[in-house]
Amino acid sequence: MYKNILVNLPTNIGDSVIALPVIDKLHANYPDANISAICSNRIIEFISRHSFINNTLLYDKYAKIRNKIQFSLSLRGKYDLMVDLKNSMLPFFAGCRHTSFFRNFTDNKHSKDIYLSLIKKFAPKETDKAGDFLLTEEERGKWNAYNFSRSIFIACASNSDPKRYPYKCLKEAIQKLKTGEKIVIIGQESDKRFYGDIGSMENVIDLTGETKIHEIFYLLKNYASMAICVDSSILHIASYVDTPIIGLFGPTSTQKYGPWSKKFILLGRNDLPCVPCQMPCCRYNHECMDIGPDEIVDAVSRLSKILC
């Protein structure tokens, strides 16, 4: 029915990863359709690697008004359906069938399910098949050479201070882990300062600043026995590739942003009345992220038994 579909993806990496099941469901319902995605500068590189995306269109929100109008008008008459996950005015310019402008969602619904609900009437067929991220032979060879086997991947840094898991607690937890598996630290270049000397600990491989987003998909899918993550884009990537997860949550809602892998354990300070505050700043010294290292060690043991 729909041969040319346009999806307007969220601006940020984490939100766009949460939205990927929308792409999967559209592909399942219209396997022969050409699916294009409108992307920000932040996400266009890794979205272009998705196996179900045929084309990417760069939208620069900092562009001049004249350029934005030109971009909007260029969409006219090219698409049969537009799925607008940002609820913008772009569907008006595209001049095709589109997701509703009128939206009313409850606070206890996961963001992934909110995105999926927008296409319910357009794509009724369910799917559990996720898309892949296409790496070159050289890129695959680079990571395969590490011989990670099955490793525990850790992503406990964050651009948001309140979401970070305390460095001292993380270091103690890693010291106490006796699984025999390698520990792999992943994150962006700016996370190196947070991890400090953890990367030089015995049995730890430090990949902070060494990976692009599409490579993180590949590593988690092929080499992770589990991932220990705070609320971040990496947690959502792990969910998308169905990696078992230990999620460390404090200020953000697990109902809206928690993992959706088939197997996961959530850790947090449910004894605090302010959790989740959903605030970017904290007046209580980030107490909600003060999760005991022994809780993480115990969670790793419990999750390992489930996976056996």
Protein Blocks (a to p, Z undefined) as FASTA:
>chain_A
ZZbdcddddfblklmmmmmmmmmmmmmmmmmbccdddddfklmmmmmmpmkbmbdcdddf
kbcfklmmmmmmmmgopafbdcdfkopaklmmnopacddfbdcddfkbcfklmmmmmmmm
mmmbgcfbdcdddddfklmmmmmmnonmpaddddfbcfblklpccfklmmmmmmmpcnhp
acdddddfklmmmnmmmmmpghiacfehkacfklmmmmmmmmpmbdcddddfklmmmmmn
opacddddfkbcfklmmcfbfbdcddddfkbmkbcfkiabdfklommmmccfklmmmmmm
mmmmmmZZ
